[in-house]
Amino acid sequence: MATALAKGIVAAGHLPPEQIFASDLSDESLHKFANVIPGCKLLGSNQKLVEQSDLLILAIKPQAARAALGDLPVANPRTVILSVMAGIRIKSLESWLQTPRIIRCMPNTPSLISRGAIGLAASPAVSAEQLAVVEQLLQSLGLVVRTTEAQLDAVTGLSGSGPAFVFSFIRGLIAGGVASGLPPESARQLALQTLAGATALLHETGSAPEELIAQVTSPGGTTLRGLEVLRSGGFEELVSNCVQAASQRAEELGRAPS
């Protein structure tokens, strides 16, 4: 995700690569980052990164956050922290880094192609100007929605984890097409275009999903037969429970000692 953020920031012209600094415990990860962002500066320690950053982006696995940040107090009064870690609360980051200027965001993997969905929340110490700058940077990766911090767990469950749920649905569509007689590549192409077209139709018409379901469903027709199978399995409730379970896991990850 750090690579996606840097790539989008550079591509949008917000910063030249020379003003992007990176540090990682893994040399392999650092070199991969440098291959995508040629001209960026690789630093030998997190401490050096903190000292030189006006905007410090934390793209760390939540489980490793405490160990990675425990000895990195932020002395620079200009530095704003942007965390992309699921679950880790602002109050924990304030304690670990000894600074109140914390912004949390939850991007998703389509951010890699600038089609992301990103939730954004900030501590009261972040100024409106600082928040606007960060929001502008993130908009190079897709849609940005401001939320409260309490709502970020739901963002994590819905749009953060959501691509995996969508991919699972697409895999089912493809499997159904193949089982019904289509070649695998034809089933894949039709499934992807169907999903893209249906999503675009929702966007462009502004209709509610149930309205568009009704438009394509005829009494005794093929769509109704398929929907009956979904409804018998509790499909929509299952999807809702899936999002709620992911959101709950994000909340659990946030119960880190401060």
Residue pairs with C-beta under 8 A, 6 or more apart in sequence:
1 59
1 84
1 107
1 111
2 22
2 33
2 57
2 59
2 84
3 32
3 33
3 36
3 37
4 107
4 111
4 112
4 116
4 141
5 57
5 59
5 84
5 107
5 111
5 137
5 138
5 141
6 20
6 22
6 33
6 36
6 37
6 40
7 36
7 37
7 112
8 111
8 114
8 137
8 140
8 141
9 15
9 20
9 137
9 140
10 16
10 17
10 20
10 37
11 114
11 140
12 137
12 140
14 136
14 137
14 140
16 39
17 37
17 38
17 39
17 40
18 39
18 40
18 41
20 37
20 40
20 41
21 40
21 41
21 42
21 43
21 49
21 52
21 53
22 30
22 33
22 34
22 37
22 40
22 41
22 42
22 43
22 49
23 30
23 42
23 43
23 44
23 45
23 46
23 48
23 49
24 30
24 33
25 68
30 42
33 40
33 42
34 40
34 42
43 49
43 52
46 68
46 72
47 71
47 72
49 56
50 56
50 72
50 74
50 76
50 79
51 75
51 76
53 76
53 79
54 76
54 78
54 79
54 80
55 79
55 80
55 82
55 133
55 134
55 137
56 74
56 79
56 80
56 81
56 82
57 82
57 83
57 84
58 65
58 69
58 81
58 82
58 83
58 84
58 85
58 93
59 84
59 85
60 68
60 69
60 85
61 85
62 85
62 86
62 87
62 88
62 253
62 256
63 253
65 85
65 88
65 92
65 96
65 256
66 92
66 96
66 256
66 257
69 93
69 96
69 97
70 96
72 96
72 97
73 97
73 98
73 99
74 81
74 97
74 98
74 99
79 99
79 101
80 101
80 102
80 103
80 126
80 130
80 134
81 93
81 97
81 99
81 101
81 102
81 103
82 103
82 104
82 105
82 134
83 93
83 102
83 103
83 104
83 105
84 104
84 105
84 106
84 107
85 104
86 106
86 156
86 160
86 250
86 253
87 153
87 156
87 249
87 250
87 251
87 252
87 253
87 254
87 255
87 256
88 104
88 253
88 254
88 256
89 149
89 254
89 256
89 258
90 102
90 104
90 121
90 123
90 149
91 258
92 254
92 256
92 257
92 258
93 102
93 104
94 100
94 102
94 123
95 258
96 258
100 123
100 124
100 125
101 123
101 125
101 126
101 130
102 122
102 123
102 125
102 126
103 120
103 121
103 122
103 123
103 126
103 130
103 131
103 134
104 120
104 121
104 122
104 149
104 152
105 118
105 119
105 120
105 121
105 134
105 138
105 144
106 118
106 119
106 152
106 155
106 156
106 159
106 160
107 116
107 117
107 118
107 138
107 141
107 142
107 160
108 116
108 117
108 118
108 159
108 160
108 161
108 162
108 163
109 116
109 163
110 116
110 117
110 142
110 163
111 118
111 141
111 142
114 140
114 141
114 142
115 142
116 141
116 142
116 143
117 142
117 143
117 145
117 159
117 162
118 138
118 141
118 142
118 143
118 144
118 145
118 159
119 145
119 146
119 147
119 151
119 152
119 155
119 156
119 159
119 160
120 131
120 134
120 135
120 138
120 144
120 145
120 146
120 147
121 146
121 147
121 148
121 149
121 151
121 152
122 130
122 131
122 134
135 144
135 146
138 144
145 155
147 155
152 250
153 247
153 248
153 250
153 251
153 254
154 243
154 247
156 246
156 247
156 250
157 243
157 244
157 245
157 246
157 247
157 248
157 249
157 250
158 243
158 246
158 247
160 246
160 250
161 243
161 246
162 243
165 239
165 242
165 243
166 195
169 195
170 191
170 192
170 195
173 187
173 191
173 194
173 195
174 184
174 187
174 188
174 191
175 187
176 187
177 186
177 187
177 190
177 191
178 184
178 187
182 190
198 212
201 207
201 212
202 209
202 212
205 212
213 227
216 223
217 223
217 224
217 227
218 224
230 236
